[in-house]
Every structure is written in structure tokens, then in C-alpha cells.
Amino acid sequence: PVTSFAQSIVTILGLGAGIDYALLLVNRFREELANGRDPRQAASNTVRTAGRAVAFSGLTVAIAMGALLIPDLLFIRSIGVAGVLAVLMTVLVSISAVPALLAIIGERVNSPRKLQFKLTSSGAKNPFWHNWAEAVMRRPLIYAALISAFLLAVASPALQMKLGYTGAFGLTTNVESRRGLELIRPLELGGSLDTFEVVLDLGTQDFRQARAAWRKLDATLAGWSDVRLVISPFLVSRSDALSSSGNGITALTSLSERSISKDRRYLRLSVIPKDAVPPPAIPGWLTRLRLAASDAGFTTVLLGGAPVGSQEFTDALVGSMPLAIGTVFLATFVLMAIAFRSLVIPLKSILMNTLTVGASYGVITLIFQNGFLAGLLNVPTDIGAIDSSLPLLMFAVTFGLSMDYEIFLLSRVQEAHMSGMNTVDSVKAALERTAGVITSAAVIMLIIFAAFVQGDVVANKTIGVGLFVAVLLDATLVRLILVPAVLALAGEWNWWMPSFLKRALPKISLEH
């Protein structure tokens, strides 16, 4: 089975990464044409240079999406499989069909020239980006400090992020199921979908001896102010209408059959809250239920029901995140160390991309958990949590797409540095050539992500807003200011690697 979220991820990656890669290839193709090469030779050189960068970039995105294969949950793994396949297919098309089309189109790729916007992807150096690079290089420490502080401030609300399965609360008020939930809440029936099942394991304990403790627990739970009803055989004695009618024996028999196992080892209580239980409140309910059962004399208690399932789903995801994220970091570090012959550049890239991910986490926490600007986006303000599947999912997509831009820039820096330029001049040359591509690609991706803000599913809105913010910050503050500033500060240390590693690692080159 494949979750419906997989469709959204395939669409995001197929369109977003595909457009990124196509723009990169077109930009290099135009550059090759401007250098006097015929269309076929220009297309060939484009594949040999920009094509390598696209293939390597796609590999890093696929690794990021592979993080979703680590949790032992089919829901998440199906998204991971879909994401990896989408990226691989996008790369395959980008390094085959796109260059073939460019060879056929030839000089017409520049038509009509009157509509060209040279600030973005004309394939030529641009004075604007040259001046931009000069300004950043003059005060790299100030720019690096200011941008880092700003991103950390934006990310800070994520420290209070609460996770959980949002259920019907994860829909806008336009949806029928959400409206139905709102209508039954005044009747104290809002918790009917959040029933807790309390199963008591008697083990070798005598059933008759446990009956008094069972009744004590039933009475305790029924007396809680936030409990609407406790379903057990004792419900008959608590209900005057049942105990005084001829239906009392029938009801008692029915309740006993659902509450006592045939071997009389397991006892069951169904606890229905008065109102729906929001995700942040579930752990408190679980603690109280276990404590009440223990006070009544039961040592082995099993808790079930929709709230417990959603909490365990959340725990499984959160528990797997360190391994998933750590694996992505390690694999990305190794790949970039091989590609750029450096240990500093991979570390810097991971830190910069983590800042982008953190900032997007902070914004979605402010909007979808705390309610900031919720009315503007038609987001319910009573959710109080972020869907538990989204942090890992957003990390994979955001980290992967951010690494796209990182490789676009760094591969050009490396190309200039290998031609004999120092690091500062290499960064300037790279910005002159790639800033336009990054900007134009980002604008298109922002349009794609903005489309996901529409609709009635809050999780889709969260993905759209989170990725919109991530790309906006990454393609402007991070990639065009912070990364160049940090590269300038590191200077020739950017290319540091122990000599024994240089000899041991395979040699590849990235250009575009």
C-alpha cells in the first residue's frame, strides 16, 4: 500500500528538481553556444559538465529521501520509495532527453531574445551578481554573523514543537467530518473517536479476588471530570435506567461478554473522554490511566485505542529520526568529501542546510501549532500540534533540495579554483554564473509550493508552507550571502583534506 502523501512528494520532487536541473543544463548550453560551439557539441559539453553536477545532485537528494526508509512504518517507507524513484527518474530524463532536445533546438533556445531576463539565466556573466559578490566578500564576517543569527531566531520556535496524529483536526472547517466533530462536541461526545481501551492482565490471580479491584478502578475512572463514560459490566449498576428495567440482565450479559475474556484472564474497560483528546494531551492520559490501574491493585496493564495508536506511531517516528538524519548526514558528508576533495566544505554544507531546515521548522510551528497568521492561510487554531509524519518528511525534501543549490554553487567554485583562481575570486566567479540559475529555479519552485497551501488538508498546507519558506531563505539569504561569506572566511582551508585521504578516495570532478 502507498500513502496518498506519496503523490504530493512525487509531484514536488518531479517538478521542483526537474525544473532546477533543466535550468542548469539550459544555462550551460547557452554558455557553450556563446563560446562558438555548434549545438551538438554544446549539448555534449553540457552533459559532460552540468550533467555531472545534475547526476551528483540527484544522488544527494535521493540519499536524503532515503531517510524515510529507516522508520519501520510502511506509511513513511512508501513515501521514501516514491521520493527516491522520483529523483532517479528526474535525473535520468535530465541527462538524456533534455540535452537531446537542446541539440535539436540549437540557437533557438535563446529565442525570442527580447524576452530574455539577463539577471536570471542568460548563460553569461552579469554585472549585478558581480557587484553582489563583491559586496559580500568585503564584509564576510558581518554577513555570516547576521544571517546565522537571523536563521537561528526564526528556527527557535521549533524547540517547542509538539507532534501527534491530528485526525479530523488536521482538516479545515470546510470538510464535513471536521464540521461533524464540531457539532457533537457540545454534547460531550467529542471524545467518542478517542476511546481508551484499558486491558487488565490478571495472570494467575483469581478472577473473584480481582473483581473488587476492577470495580474500584471503574469507579475511579467514571469519577474523572473529563470522562464521559466508562463501559464495563458495572455500567448497569451505575445506570438507574438500566438497573430498574427488564433490559438490565440483557445489558449486563452483553457488557460482560465484551469486558471479560473467555478464560477470565483479561478484563476490559473502555474509557470515553468528554471531548476529543489533542495530541499533546495523550501522554498525560496514558500516565493517569496506568497510575489509576496501579492504585487499584493491577500490575499488568495494556492500553489501546486510537489515541494510544497515534502516540505509538509518533514515538516510532521520533525515535527513528536521529538514525535517519545521522545516516543522511554521514552519507552526504562522504559523497561531498569525495567530490570536492575537502572535509571543510561537506561540514559547512551540512550546517548551512540544517539552518534552512531549522528555519522552516520554526515557521510551521509558529503558524500551524501556535496559530500565528492561521486565519490568513485558513488553518484551524485548535490543533496544537504538528502532524508527526511531517518533520522527517520535510527534513528529507528540504535537505535534498537545499543540497541541489549547494552543489550548483560549489561545483562552479571548484571549477574556478581548479583553473587557478584563489578562493575569494572563485566564489565571485561562481556567483556571477550560478546566482541567476538559483534565483530563477527558486522562483519556479516557490510557485509550485504555494499551490500546496491550497486545499483542506492541513498536512499538505504545512508541507507547502515549510518548503516555501525553506526555498525562499535558502535561495536568497543562505546560498547568495551566507555560503559565500563562510567560504570567504575559510579561504584556502575550504580545500583541506589529509594527504592520505586524498590518495585513498576516488577522483571525480563536478562542473557546470
Secondary structure, DSSP 8 states (H G I E B T S, - for coil): ---THHHHHHHHHHHHHHHHHHHHHHHHHHHHHHTT--HHHHHHHHIIIIIHHHHHHHHHHHHHHGGGGSSS-HHHHHHHHHHHHHHHHHHHHHTTHHHHHHHHHGGGGG-SGGG--HHHHSSS--HHHHHHHHHHHHSHHHHHHHHHHHHHHHHGGGGG--EE--GGGGB-TTSHHHHHHHHHGGGT-GGGGS-EEEEEE-TTS-HHHHHHHHHHHHHHHHT-TTEEEEESTTHHHH-HHHHTSTTHHHHHHHHHHHHB-TTS-EEEEEEEESS---GGGHHHHHHHHHHHHHHHT-S-EEEESHHHHHHHHHHHHHHHHHHHHHHHHHHHHHHHHHHHT-SHHHHHHHHHHHHHHHHHHHHHIIIIIT-TTTTTTT--SS--SEETTHHHHHHHHHHHHHHHHHHHHHHHHHHHHHTT--HHHHHHHHHHHHHHHHHHHHHHHHHHHHHTTSSSBHHHHHHHHHHHHHHHHIIIIIIIIIHHHHHHHHGGGGG---HHHHHHS-------
